[in-house]
Amino acid sequence: MLKKMFQVVVLFAALLLFFPSAVFAEADVSSATQAPSSHLAHLYHVKGKDVEAKLDAFTTEKMNTIGYELTDAHKRINDVFKKLYGSTQLDILSFLPVIDDTVVKPLLNTDPRLAGFNPFNLLIYKKMGEEEYHIGHLTANAILDIVGITDPAVRDAYTKSLASLDKMLDETFGKENSYYLDYKQLPKKRMMQFVLKFDRPKDLADFLDAFQEKFEDLFADHDYVIAGFHDFRGEEDNGVLAAKYDAFWAYSMCHMKYSATVFDGKGARPEAGLFAPCVMYMYIPKGSDKLMIGMPRVENVKYALEINDKTRADIIDKIDHEIVQLMVSELGVQNSEKSDAAVAGVAEKAPKQNGLSVPSIPKKVQAPVVKVEKVAEEVAQKSESRAQTSEKIDYKEGYRIVLPTPPTPVNALKVITVGGSDITYKASNETDPIDHKIIFSERRPPDTGEENSAAKEAGDDETMPGLPQNGKVSAYLRAPYRSVEGVKHQLTQAGFKVLGVFPVDKKGNLQTITFTDDDLLAMARKNNSAFVGVMRLLVDHQNNQISVTNPLYFAKAFMGEAYDEKRARKVLQKLNSTFKGLKNSKDRLKYTLLPKYRFMAGMPFYKDMVTVAKAESSVALLQKLKTKNGGKMLQFVQQIGPESYLTGVKLGNRTSKFVKKIGTNNASLLPYPIWIDKGVAKILEPKYYIAINYPMLKMSNFMKIATVPDAIHNDCEELFR
C-alpha cells in the first residue's frame, strides 16, 4: 500500500515537473466556480429562406398567446457593424429581447435579481458562407445560477415559464433541430451591486427623471447604447409590485466596440450575443431613500463560453471595469462589497435536492508541495552544460525552467514591383478585431444655433427657398422668431387652417403648430398619401427662430408615384409669401432620393407602415383616442375622407424626450401622426419617421435613441387599449 502511494507521488511529481500545464490546465480557480457540464443555452440550427419570417411571426404573434412579448428589438445588428466598421463576418445578427411579465413581476417581489436577465435575448445569427441559422436563448438554470437565485419556488416558476416558450419553439423550428450549448464554469463574482442614497423629494418622479437623464447621458457619452428600457412599475403594473417597490425598471445596454469585437470579426463569436444586451436593473424599495442597482458582470460571457483570445478577453474585462468606474466616480453610487443576496435584501434558501442543481463554490485549491530533490539535482547538472541562454538557478527552494531565447525573425525582403496595376493595397485590420476604424458619413445632426448664416442657408442662386438647389432640397424653412399667436394669425390670414398648438417640452420653449389647406388635403387623398395632409411649424424660443416643414420635401417623400409637384409648389409659394425671410435649413437630402429614402440598408421605407390598432370602424378608433386620459393625448384631428382621419397624438413623457438628444431644431415631428383609415390605425415606422425628419442624423446619434422606435410603437398601441 505504501509502495503504491509512493509511486503515485513520484508520478505526480514527474508530471508537475515536465508537464505542469497538464496538472493545472483549468483557468484560475480562485476566481472561477468549477461545475459539472451544464446547459448554458437552448438553440436551434435551421435552414431555409423563410427562417427570419418565421421568427418574426413567432415573436410578434405566436408567443403572445402564452404571455411573452417582444421588447426593444434590434434587428440586423451586423448591418450596423458594416456601416460603422466597414465589414462584417455575419449574414445576420439580431437581438430580440422577450419577457413574460405575468410570471416575472410576481417573482421580483421575492427576489429582484431576476431582473438581471429580464428581458432576455432570443438570439438569431448566421455566419457568412454558412447555410444554418442559429436561434436560441440562455436556459433558466443558467440565468438563475448567474444572478444567484436559489429559492426553490422562484426557480421552479421561472423554469416552467421558459419551458412553455421552448415547447412553442419546438413546434415552430422542430424539436429535432434543437441542441444545447454547455458550460463548465462561471466566475466567482457574477454580479455587480450598487447602492445610491438620495434625498427623497416629495415627488419621486423629479428624482427619477433627473437620475435617469444623467445616467443615460453619461453612458451615451462613453459609447454605450441604451438598447432597451423596461418599466416594471409602469402604467401596466396593476399593483403587482406597488406594495414592495416605489420604482423598478431595467436598462438593456450595449457597447458597439465591445459588440463588434466579440460577436464579429475574425474568429467571430456571435453566440456571445446570448448574453446581450446587458441588463442593469434599478429599484427603490417602498418608502426608501436608497436606489438599489444590479447587473450581471460581462465576465460571465468569458467564462461560460471559454473565450480565451486576448483581444476579446481584454475588452470584456475593460467593459466590466469601466461600468463600475462610471457608476462610482460619475454617479456617486457605492460599490457594495456585500453578497448579492444581502444587497438585494433576500434571504438565501437552498434549492430542492430533487430540483435543478446549483453549482457550489469550492474552496481555493492549493497546489500540492512535492519534494523532488534528486530530479532537481539532475536538472541542475544538465543546466550547467546548456548554452548561455540558461542562467544559474538556486534549487534550494525548488526549481525553475529557463527557456532559451527565441531566434530573431528574419527581416522580410523589400519587393519593388515594376509595372502592373496602380491599385494600392490596404492592409486588413481583421487580425485585430478590436482595431476597427469607425467610418461615419459627413452628415451631422442639426446642432443648436446652426442656422446663423443666412447667406449660406439660401445658397448662391436666388431661387425660392424650399425649391431644390444643386439637386438637394431642404426639409425645413427657418425664419426669425415670432410668437405663437402671431404665427397663428399669419397662417389664418393666408388661408391655412390651424389645427392645434402642441407644447413639445414642459417649459413651452418648443411649440408645434399644425395646419393644413385645400391643396394639402387634395394631395393627402391620393393613394397612401394621408401623412402629407398636415404641415407643421415649430415656434422655437430656445433657438430664437421658427421652423416650417417644407411641403415640397415631405410631399416628395410621402407620395411616391402620386407626387403632385404643382400643388406642393403652390403651398410652398404661399408659405414664402406669408413668412418673409424664410431660409433653407441645412437639413436636406437629394430630391430624387426622397421617394425611396431609408436611413440605411435594413431600415424601413415610407411604405413600411405599422398597424397599431384595428376596429370595426374608423369612428370607433377615433373615439378611443378622444376618451384616452380624458382626451389629453389627442392633439389634432383632420378628416381626409369618409373613413379616413389624420391625427396627432402625445407620446409618453419619457419617450418624448428623445428630441433633446438628437436636436431640438426639428422637434416639430411631434405630436406623432397616426392615420386612421377604414378601421385600421397606422403609423409611419418610427425609424423612418425620425430619419426623414432628421436627414442629417448620424448613426452615432441614432444609437443614442435606440429604445425610442419601440417606445413610440408601444405608446401608440397603448392609446387604443
N, C-alpha and C positions, 0 to 999 in steps of 0.2 A: 504493500500500500504506500509506504513512504517512498519507495523507489519510483513508483508511478507518479507521485506528486512532484518528486524531484525532476523527473523527465518533463513534466508539463511546464514547470518553472523555467527549465533550460530552454525549452521550445519557445515559450513566450518571450524570453529574453532575446533569443535569436531573432524572432520576428520584430521585436521592438527595435533592435539594433539595425537590422538591414532593411526592414520594411515598415517603418513607423506609420506610414500612411495607411497601411492595411489594417493596423491595430486601431488607429484613431481616424477613420475615414469620414465620420459624420461631422456636420458643422458644429460650431462651438456650442456644446450642450449647456453651458452656463447661461446662454441667452435664448435657448430654444426648448420647447416641450416636445420630447420624443413621444410618439404614439404609434399604435399599430396602424397599418394602412387603413385609411377611412375614406369614405366617399366625400369628395370636395364639391363636385358639381354633377348634375344630371343633364346630359346633352343628347342631341340627335344629329346624325350625319345623313343628309338627304340630298338628292339630285333632282334637277328639273327646272324648267323655265318659270314655273308658277310658284316657286317656293316663297318668294318675297310677298306675292299677292296673298298666298295662304296665311302667312304670318300676319299681314295687315288685317285680314278678316278675323283672325284669331284674337288679336289684341284690341280691335275696335268693336267687335260684336260678340264673338263666341264666348270668351272668358267672362264677359259681363254677366252672363247668366248664372255664374257661380260666385258672384260678388267681387271679382277682380276688376280693376280699372287701370288704364294706361295713363301715366302722368309724365309730362315733360319729355316726350320722345325726342331723340336726337338721331335722325336717320342719315346714313351715308357720311359718317364722320371721315371716312377715307377721302372723300372729295375735298373736305376742308384741309386735310393733310397735304393733298396735292397742290391746292391753291396757295397754302402758306409756305410749304417747303419744297415745292417743285416736283415731287414724285411720291409714289406710294407702292407698296407691295401687295395691297389688298384690293380685291374686286368690290367688296362691301364690308363695312363695319358699322353696325347700328346699335345704339343703346335704347332699349325700350323698358324703362322702369315701370314696374307694376306693383300693386298693393291691394289687399283686401282689408279695407278699413273696418269692416264689420267684425273682423277677427282681431286685427292688430290693436285697435283702440282700447278695447276692454283689457287686453293683456298689458298695455302700458301702465294701467293702474297698479299692476303687480310689479312690473319691472320695466322702467323707462328705457333701459339699454336696448330693448328690442328695436327701438327706432334707429339703431346704428346701421341696420341694413334694410330699412323700410322707408320708401320703396326700394325693392331690389331689382337688379337688372336682368331682363330677359334678353340675352345677347344673341346677335346673329353676325357671323363673319364668314368670309370666304377669301382665301388667298388667290392671287393671280396665278393662272396656269392650272388650278385645281378645279375639279368638277363639283365637289361636295361642299354644301353649305353646312355650317355647324350652328345649331340653335340650342340654347340652354341657360341654366341658372345655377347658382350656388344651392346646395342642399340645405334643408332645415337644420340638420345636425351640424354642418359646418358653420352656419350663421350663429347658431346658439352657442357653440363652443368658442367662437371668436369673441363674441360680446360678453361671454362669461355667465350665461344664464344656466342655472342648474335646477331651478324649480320644476318639479315633475309636471305640474298642471300646465305651466306655460309651455314647456317643451312638447307635451302631448297635443295641446290645442294647435300650436303653430305647425307642428309636423303634419297633422291631419289636413290643415289648410293647404299646405304645399302639395300634399298627396292628391288632393282633388284637382289641382292645377296640372299635375303630372299625368293624371288619368286622361284629362282632356287633350293634353299634348300628345299622348299615346294615340288617341283616336285621330288626331289631325295629321301627325307625321309618321305614325307607325311605330308600335312598340318594338318591332324587330329592328328598327333603326336607332334605338336608344343605346347609350353607353354611359359609363361613369368615369369621371376623372378623379383619381385618388390623390391623397396627400399623406405624407408621413409625419410631418411636424409643423408646428406653429411657433411663433416667437413667444418667449416667456411673458413679455409685456405686449398685450394685444390691443389695448385701448389707450386713447388719450382722454384725460379727465380734467376739467377746469371748473373753477367757481368764480363768479363775479359778484361781489357785494355792491349794492347800489342804494342810493337814497330813493325810496319808493315815493313817487308823486301821487297826487290824488287821482289823476287819470293815468292809469298804467300804459295806455296807448301812447302817451307822449314819450315815455322811456323806450318802448318797443320801437317806435318809428325812428327815434334818434339812434338807437343802438344798431338796428338793422341796416340803416343807411350807412353808418360808419363802418360796419363790418363788411358790407358789400363793396363799398368804395375802396377799402383797404386791400381786400383780396384781388379786386379787379386791377388795381394799380400794380400788383405783383404778378400779373399774367394768369390769375385764376379765373375760371369761368363759373359763375353761379348758374349751374345747369338745371337746377330744379329748386322749387320751394313748396313744401307740403305743410299746410297748416292743420295740425291735428285738432286744434281748438277753434277752428273757424266756424262759419255760419252753419255748417252741416254736422257739427259735433253732436247736436241733440242731447246735450247734457251728459254724455258718456264719461268725459274727463273733467267736467266742471267741478266736481266735488274735491278733486285732488290737485288740480293744476289751474293756475290763472292764465298760463300761456304755455303752448307746446308746439314747436314747429321743427322742421328739419330742412337743412340745405343739402342739395346734391351739388358737389363741386368737382370740377375738372381742371387740369393744368395742361395746356396744349403741348408744351415742350415735353413734359412727362409722358403724355399720351402717345405722341408721335414716336418718342424714343423707345418706349416699352412695347407698344402694340404694333408698331410699324417698323420699316427699315430692314436692313439686312438681319436675318435671323429673327424675323417678326414673331412676337408672342401675343397675337390677338386674343388668345384665351384669357389673358390677364384682364380683359375687359369685363370678365365676370364680376370683378370687384368694383367696377366703375358704374356711375360716378361715385366718388367717396361721399358718404353721408355724415354730416355733422348735425347732431340734434341738440336742441336747446329747450329748456323748460324752466318755469318758475312755479315752485310748489305753492299751494294755496296760502295766501296771506304773507308770503315770504318776501324778504328783500335780497334774495340771492338768485342769480341766474346760473343754472347748472348746465354744463356743456360736456358733450362726449362725442367721440369719433373713433372708429376702428383705425388702427395705425396702418399706413401703407405698407409697412414692413411685412404684414400678413401675406401680401402678394408674393414677396421674395421667398419666404419660407415655404408656403403652401405649394407654389409652382416650381420651387427649386431653381430660381433664377440666379445663375452663377456668374454670367459675364459681367465684367467690371462696370462697363458703361451703364447698363440698366440697373445694376445693384446700387451704383453710386447715386443715380438720380432718385431712386426710391428713398434712400437714406436722406438725401438732400430735402426732399419734399416733407418728410416727417419732421426734420429739424426746423425747416422754415415755418411750417404751420405753428409749431409750438412757440417759436420766437415771435411771430407776428401776434399771436394771441396774448402772450405775456407782456412783451415790450410795447406794443402799439395799442392794445385794447385794455391793458391793465388787469387781466384776469389772473387768478392764481393757479399755477400748475399743481394739481393735487397729487400728493405722494401716497394718499390712502389707497386701499384696494378699490377696484372698480365698483364692487358691490357696496362698499361703505359710502363712496361718493354718491352713488345712485340712491342711497337710502334703502337698500334691500338686504334683508337677512338671507344669508346663504342657506340653501337647502340641498341636501344630497339627492341626486336623481334616483329614480326607482331602479332596483337591481335588475329587473327584467325589461327595463326600457332601453333607450339609446345610451351607449357608453360615452362617458366624458373622459377624455384622457387626463390623467392626473399629472401634476408637475413633479418630476423626480428631483431628488436632491442632486446637487452638483457632483458629477462623477470625478473622483480623484484618480490621477494616473498612478498605477502601481509602481513602487520603488523596487527595482531588481538590481542586485549586485552582479556585475559581470566583469570582475577584476581580471580574470585570465584573458577573456576576449579583448578587453581594453588594452591589456599588455601587448597582445599580438598586433593589434591595430596600431598601437603606438610605435612598435618596432618597424612595421611596414611603412608607417608615415615618414620615418626618417629617411627612407630611400626614395621618397617621392620627389617629383620635380619641385622647383622653387615656388610653385603655386600654392603649396601647403605651408602652413605656419605651425610653430611649436604649440603644443596643446598640453595643458595641465590636466591630467586624468585623475587627480586625487578625488575630485567631487563627481566624476562621471566621465563623459566622453563628448566629443563634438566632431561632426563630419564636416570636412572642409572640401568644398567643390572646387575644381580647377576653374581658372578664369576663362570665360568663353572666348573663342577666337574673334578677332576684329573682322566685321563683314567686309567683303570685297567691294570696293567702290564701283558703281555702275559706269559702264562706258558711255561717253558722251557721243551720241549719234547725230550726225548732221545729214539731213535729207536734202538731196538736190532735186529740184523739180517736183512734180506731183501736184497734189491738191493744195489749195490755200486754206483748207479747213483747220481751225485751231482746236486742239483737243483740250477739254476742260476736265480736270481730274474729278472723279466722283467722290462724294462725301459718305457713300454708303458704308465704308469700312468703319466709320464712327457715327452711329445713328443719332448721337446727341448733337453732332456738329451740323445742324441744318442752317442754311441761310434763309431767313424769313423774307419772302417775296411778296410785297404788297403792291397794289396798283397805286398810281399817283393820286387817286381820288381821296378827298378829305371830307369829313363831316362838316356841316355848317357851324363854324365856331361863332361865339358871341362877338358882335361888333364887326363882323367880316364885311358887311355891306357898306363900308365907309367911303368908297371911291366911286363916285357917280360916273366919271368918265370911263373907268374900266368896266363898270357894270353894263353900260349901254353898248359898248363895242365901238368900233371906229366908224361904222356907217350910220345913217340917220333913219334906219327902218324903225317902224313902230315897235316899242317894247312888247315882248311876248311872241313876236314872229321869229322863225328860225334864223340864226346867224351862223355862217360858216358850218352849216349842216347840223347845228345843235339848237335846241330850244330850251328855254328856262322853265323850271317848274313853278316859279313864283315871280311876282312883281312886287318890288319894295318901294315904299314912299315914306316921307317923314311922318312922325306920329300924329294921329288925330284921335279924338275922344270917341268912345263907343256911341254916344248919342249923335255926335257929328257924322260919323260913318253911316249909321242907320238912316239919318236924314238924307245924306247924299245918295245912298243906294235907292231909297224910295223915290226921290226926285227923278232919278234916271230911269225909272220904270222897273226896277227889280223888286221882288217880293222878299222881305226879310222874314225868315222862319224862326229864328231864335238867337239868343246870346248865351254862350256856354263858358263858364269860368274853368279854365284848364287847371289852374293852381288855386290853393286855398286863399292866397292873398289877393287874387284878382289882377295880378300883373299881366296875365296872359288870358285873353278872352276871344273865343271864336264866334264870329257872326256868320250864320249860314243863310244863304239867299239863292233865289232862282229867278227865272223869267221864261217867257214862252219859247224862246229858241233852245234853251237848255232842256226844257221838258219835251220839246219835239225830238231832240236827239235821244233823250232817255227812253222814249217809246220804241225806238228801233231795237232790233234783236239783241237781247242780252246786254243792253247798254244803260240800265237804270242808274248805275252809280255816277253817271256823268250829269244827272239831273240837278244836283245841288253843288254850288261852289262855296268856298269858304274864305273868310277874311280874318286874319289874326291881328287884333289890336294888342300890340306888344309894348307895354310900358317899360318892361325890363330892358329892351334894346332900343327904345325910343323910335319905334317905326310901326308901320302897318305892312302886312304881307298878304297878297291876294293870290289865290290859286290861279294859274294860267289855264283858261279854258281850252286853248289850243293843245297844250301839253297833255292834259287829262283826257280830253276827248279822243286824241290820237291813241292814247294808251288803252282806254276803256272800250272803244267802239269797234276795233278791228276793221273788218271789211265794210261795216256800216258807217264808217267815219264820214262825217259831213263837215268838210273844211269851211264851206261857205258860212254856215251858221256859227261855227266856232269862232271864225274871224269877226263875225258881226258882234258877238258877245265881247270879244277882246277889244274891239274898237270902242264899244260902249264903256267899258271899264277905264280905258285910257282917257276918254272924254270926261268921265266922272271924277277921276283922281289924277289931277295934274302932277307931273313929275315922277311918274312910275319908272322904275329902272329894273332891268333884268337881274335876277339873282344869279349867284354863281352855281347854284344847284341846277344842273342841266344834263341832258342826255341827247344822243343822236336822234334826230327827228324820225328817221326811217326805222329806227330800232324799237320805238315805243310799242307798237302793236304786238311784238313778240318778246317783250322785255321780261327778264327774270334776273335775280341778283347774281346767280352763278349756276353752273351745272348742278342738277339735282334739286334746285329750288323751284317753287311753283310759278306758273304763269297767271295772267288775269283770269283765264277760263277755269282755273282750278279752285272754284269757289267751294266753301264748306257749308254744308247744311247743319244748322244748329237747332232747328225745331220744325215740326210738322203738325198740322191740324186740319180739320175738315174744311176750313175756310181761312182766307187772309184776315177777315174781320176778327175771327176768334183769336188769331195770333196777336193782332194789333191790340185787342182788348187786354190780353195778358200783360203787354208792355205798359199799357195805360194804368193798370192797377198794381204793378210791382212796386213795392215800397211807397205806396201812396202816389204813384205816378212820377216820383222824383228821378227815376232812371231814364225816362223818355225825354229827350231834349228837342226833337223836332219830328214832324211827320209831313211828308209831301206825297200826295197821291200822283201816281204815274199813269195808271189806267184803271179799268173797272175792278180788277182783283190784284192790283199792283201798287205797293207803297214803298217809298224810300224813307227810312227812319234813321235817326242818330241817337245813340244811347251812351249813357255814362258807364264807364268801366269801374271796377273796384278801385278803392283808394291806392292800394299797393301797386296794382297793375299800371295805373295812370302815371306813375312816377317815372316811367322809362324815358319820357321826353327830356328830363333833366340830364340823363346820362348821354344822350346822343345829339342834343342840341335843341334849344327852345325856339329857334328861328322858324321851325317848321311844325310847331305844335298845333297848327290848325287841323291836322289829321284827326284830332279829337273834337267832338264826340265821334264814336266809332259808328260807321254806317252799317245798317242791316237792311237788306232788300227782302220784302215780303211779297211773294208772288204765287198766286194760286194755291194757297195753303202751305207754302214752304218758305221758311225763313233762311236766308243765305247771307254769308259774309264773304268778303274777299279774304283769301288765305292770308293770315296776319304777316307771314314772312314777305309776301308780295306787297301787301298794302304799306307796310313800313318802308320797304325798299323803294317803292315808286315815289313815296313822299320824301324820302331822304336819298336822292340819287348820288350824293357824294359820300355815302356811308361806306366806311372801310370794314373789312372782315373783323378787325380787332375790336371795333366799336359794336358791331353786330353781336359779337360773342359776349359783350358786357350785358346784353339784354336777352341772353339765351332762354330764359324762362318765360319771357313775355308773350311770344306767339301762342304757346299753350294756355297761358293765363287768360289771354284775350278770348280764345276759343271757349274756355270754361266759363268765363264771365258772361259771355253771350248766351251760352246754353242755359246758365242759371237763371237768366231773365225770363225764360219761358217755363220754368218749373213751377 
